[in-house]
């Protein structure tokens, strides 16, 4: 897969207003279906650098991370199956990247064009996930049929706690924590602790 370069956007003046806007809102990227980068905003550039640093250990300026390019391919395939704009009103693709401590959620949308796939566009929105808010939401609890205790365990998993630390925080035994995690994995169809968080944060 060829490397796609980001066009560097001139730095913005670091006023309080601009800092809030750049750090709280999602980053936006637009690609053609041939994976040509058509638009990227400063927030998306910042998050791309963070993903690249996480995956390779060194910050890479101006490069679209492979995980984003692979996500574009997934969206392009979906556009071929969902060829009308209405098909995307209630549909999106999601992918989690970054780290467990600082996860970044990618939301992908197809923008089909009536003249065909070549004129269609791929929209990606990138945002940091508020782990505490996400894992504590009633939506997550309902979707995976979690008990209050299971949700409590997940909240501590999101903080990076060990089984021993979770047991101490919830005043239960480590064996009970293991049983809860086993049940949570079954409900979320995940095989690892990180997989559980990925499922919950993308819910």
N, C-alpha and C positions, 0 to 999 in steps of 0.2 A: 504494500500500500504506500503510495507516495506521501511525502510530508507536505502538509498544507501550512503555509506561513500566514500568520496574522499580520494585518496592517496595523502598525503601531499608532495608537491614538495619542495626540499630544496630552501631556499631563494636565489635569484640571487644577485650578487654584483650590487649595485645601481650606475652604471656608467650612464652618460647621454645617451649613446646609448641604454643601456638595458631599461632605464625608458621610452624612446620614443617608443621602440619596444613593451613593455608590455602595454603601455597605449593607443597606437594608433591603434594597430591591433586587429582583432577579437579574441575572445576566442574560443577554439575548444574542443568539447567533442564527444567521440565515444562510442556508446552503442551497445550491442547485442540486438536482438529482444526479449530476455528474460529480458531486462532492466538491464543487468550487465554492469557496467561501465568499459570500456576497456582502455580508454585514456582520460586524461584531462590535459590541459596546465595551466600554472600559471595565465594567463589572465582570463580564464574561472573560475578558482577558486576564483579569486578576484571578478568577477561579480556575482558568486553564493552567496558569502558572502554578497554582497550588496543587492541582492534580498531577501535573508533570513532576513537580518536586517530590510528591508523595511516592510516585511510582518509580522514579529513577534516582532520587536522592539529591539531584541538583536542579536548580531552577532553570528552565529553558524559556527564554523570552521569544514571543512571536511564533510559537509552534502549537498547532492544535493537537491535544493529546490523542493517542491511538484509541482510547476508550470512547472518545467523542466521535471519532471517524467510524468506529465499529457501530456505534449507536445510529449514526446517519444511515449506514447500510441497512440496519433493521427497519428504520422508518421508510426508506426507499422501497423495501419489499412490501411494507404495509400499504404504501400508496398504490402499488400495483394491484392490490386486492380491494382497496377502498378508494375508488376513483372519483367519487363525488364529494364536494365540500361538506354536504350534510353528514356524510359518513364520519366526519371528524369532530362533530359538535359534542358528542358524548364519549369520545375515544381519544386516548393518548397512550404513548409508551413511556415507561419510567425505568430509570436505571440509577443505581447508587454508586458513587465513586468517592474518592477522598479516603479518609480514615474513619475508624469507629469514633474517635474523639472529635473529629471535625468532618462529618459526612457532607457530601455535596449531592443533591438530587438533580438528575437530569430529566426534564420532561420534554418529550418529543411529539411534534405534531406534523402531519402532512398537510400541505396546501396544494391540493390537486388543481390542475388547469384543464379546462375542457378540451384544449387542443392536444393534450397528451402528456405523457410522463416527462418528456424533455423540457417542457415549460413549467412543470410543477416545482414546488419549493419545499424545503425542509426547515422547520422552525424548531430551535432548541432553546429552552429556558433553563437556566442553571441557578440554583439557590442553595445556600447553606441551610441545613435542617436543624431546627431547634429540637434537639433530641429529647429533652425533658418534656416539652409540651407534646411532642409527637407520641411518645410512648405512653403518656398519661391520658390521651384523648379517649373519649367514650366511643368514638368511631373504631379505634383499634381494638378496644375491649369487645365491642359487639361483633366486629368482623371475624375475629379469631375465637370467639366464645371463651374469653379469658375470665378466670375468677379474680376477685380483688387481690388475693395473695399472689397469683401468677403475674398480674400486672405490676405489683410491687417488686417482684423479682426482676422483671424486665427493666424497670426503672433503675435498679441498681446495676444491672448488666450494662446499661447505657452509660453509667458512670465509670465503667471499667473495673468494678468490684470483683474480687475472687469469690468462690463459693463460701469460704470461711468468713469473709467480710460481709457478704449478704446475710449469712446466718446470724452474725452478731447484730447487724442492723435491724433484722426482723425478729430477733429473739427466737430463732428456731434452730434445729440441728442442721449440720452440713448435709446429712443424708436426706433430710426433708427438702433442702434446697435442690439437691440433685434430682429428686423425684419431680419437683416442680419444673425444673429445666427440661427434663425428659418429656413431661406432658406438654410444655410450651413448644418444644421442637416438633412434636407430633401434630399439634394444632396449626402451627405455622408452616409445616412441611419443610423444615430446615434441618440440616445435619450438624450445624455448628452454632456456637454462641454468636459469632459474627453474622451467620446466616439468619438467625432469629432477628437481630437488629435490622438487617437489610430488609427483611420482610415487613417488619413493623414500621420502619421509617418510610418505606415506599407505599404503605397502605393508603 
